[in-house]
């Protein structure tokens, strides 16, 4: 099930109010058998909890040392 943009933004707001660092991402280009189309959104917080896009995207976001800067 795809998460609505409103759900993703609400999660981001809730996590930020709870004191978490939050990052939002948007899929801008895909190729091959991508699990989500361009325009799909993802929110991830500083403990690695995510909502939206795909687990693979969240994994790449968690591996980035620049994710919270």
TANORTA-V972345 format. One record per pair of residues at least 6 apart in sequence whose C-alpha atoms are under 7 Angstrom apart, sorted by the first residue. I is the first residue (numbers start at 1). GAP is how many residues later the second one is. Records with the same first field share a line. If there is no record, write none. Layout:
BEGIN
I->GAP + GAP
END
This chain:
BEGIN
2->50
3->49
5->36
8->34 + 35 + 43 + 44
12->10 + 31
16->6
20->25 + 26
21->24 + 25 + 47
22->22 + 23 + 24
23->20 + 21 + 22 + 44 + 45
24->18 + 19 + 20
25->16 + 17 + 18
26->13 + 14 + 15 + 16
27->11 + 12 + 13 + 14
28->10 + 11
29->9
30->7 + 8
35->19
36->17
40->13
41->11 + 12
42->9 + 10 + 11
43->7 + 8 + 9
44->6 + 7
48->14
50->8
61->6
END
